[in-house]
Amino acid sequence: MFEEAPLAADDAISTAVRKLADERVDHRFKALPPDAEGLTVGALAAERRSLFTGGFTTPVLALSAESIEHNLALLETYTRSHGLTFAPHGKTSMAPQLFARQLEHGAWGITAAVPHQVRVYRAYGIRRIFLANELVDPAALHWLARELDADPDFHFLCYVDSVDGVALMDVALRAAGASRPVDVVVELGAGEGARTGARTEADCAAVADAVAATGTLRLVGVAGYEGEVPDATADRVRAWLRRLVALAADFDAAGRFDALPPEETIVISAGGSAWFDAVAEVFPEIPDLSHPVLKLLRSGAYISHDDGHYRHLTPFNRVPEEGALQPSFRLWAQVVSRPSSEQAFVNAGKRDAAYDLDLPVAQVVRSGRDGTERPATGITVTGLSDQHGWLSTTAEAELEVGDWVGMGLSHPCTSFDKWQLIPLVRADGTVTDYIRTFF
């Protein structure tokens, strides 16, 4: 049953997350203080060390504790005020501690992209999971069937976008002896040349017919990703979202949801991190249907935001009266070479920083001599090697070997995935916790 009410981070989630504090600190976790070897993560966190004087080695990625809390609260307020239910995409962080905080801040569940992520979520007690992909892997479907059969409180749904995919799912679930049907939503593609999804309404109807012919799948709604609309503009995105709403209404009028019990919801889901304001504008237009509607938003990058790609794309640029997200990442690296007045090198590279969308941005310099901080005036990151950052420096740049350079990053998804244990740092430099990731 897909109820609309959010779930708190329940005892199972809280217990599983607390156990992360029992993990031992060792060589697996880069940048952590060498003298912390053998301590548990919880014991190290309790020491409240300074990121700058507490023995951390460079490069070290830090997350702002204040900005994470701000972003959690802002999206909770935003979704609630717009009548949206929220299942943030967990692929961004793959951090159960952050999942628990998202649930505490009103999230209905967590979205995943691939079966491994679903398994991580289940290992940490997540009870509502939206897989924003078609699932045709027999081994994953066998696991899913066992998981659903073992836990009646586990609610799962995923995309379907092809008749062939539905057939593959049906065969695998029958072979697994599944006793609970897998709930599915038909994915409407964002247009020709876009990513996944059935391209036309007729294609969507054929997929829905294929679902109805199985005994292993149950149609519960429609979904898609407006971020793939070709040459996206606000008007084009809104037009595609209205197609999605119309598809749900047409399915309902055709009786495709008649098998759902009266108290269950029809799911209509969209919403990445670039156009959720369009979702908030169009979803109130959903007409009365035969069942209540779960208007499900799935944006994920908000949790950390960034200093590049999403800083430019965030919908809050268009609706500043509703607030602003705060970038939470800062990568600290040390100057290890200053071969000329126009060039310097730090000890962070592609293994440490996202570089798929934009290069890091130098923001602040912390003196290696006395710990004073100053703006990174005249310093530009021009390239990354595996373990080096290339800096161009002008005459204004004050930079010496041994200085720490704090850099903002672009693209949260490829920033989190380079770090297994990330210090959560308050504005004064105190490390209050360590965020464990599972990529």
Secondary structure, DSSP 8 states (H G I E B T S, - for coil): ---SS-----HHHHHHHHHGGGSB--TTSTTS-GGGTT-BHHHHHHT--BTTTSS--SSEEEEEHHHHHHHHHHHHHHHHHTT-EE--BGGGT--HHHHHHHHHTT---EEESSHHHHHHHHHTT--EEEEEEE---HHHHHHHHHHHHH-TT-EEEEEE--HHHHHHHHHHHHHTT-SS-EEEEEEB-SSTTSSSSBSSHHHHHHHHHHHHT-SSEEEEEEE--GGGSTT--HHHHHHHHHHHHHHHHHHHHTTTTTTS-TTS-EEEEE--SSSHHHHHHHGGG----SS-EEEEE---GGGT--SSHHHHH-GGGT-GGG------EEEEEEEEEEEETTEEEES--TTTS--SS---EEEEEE-TTT--EEE-TTEEEEEE-SS-EEEEE-TT----TT-EEEEE-S-THHHHTT-SEEEEE-TTSBEEEEEE---
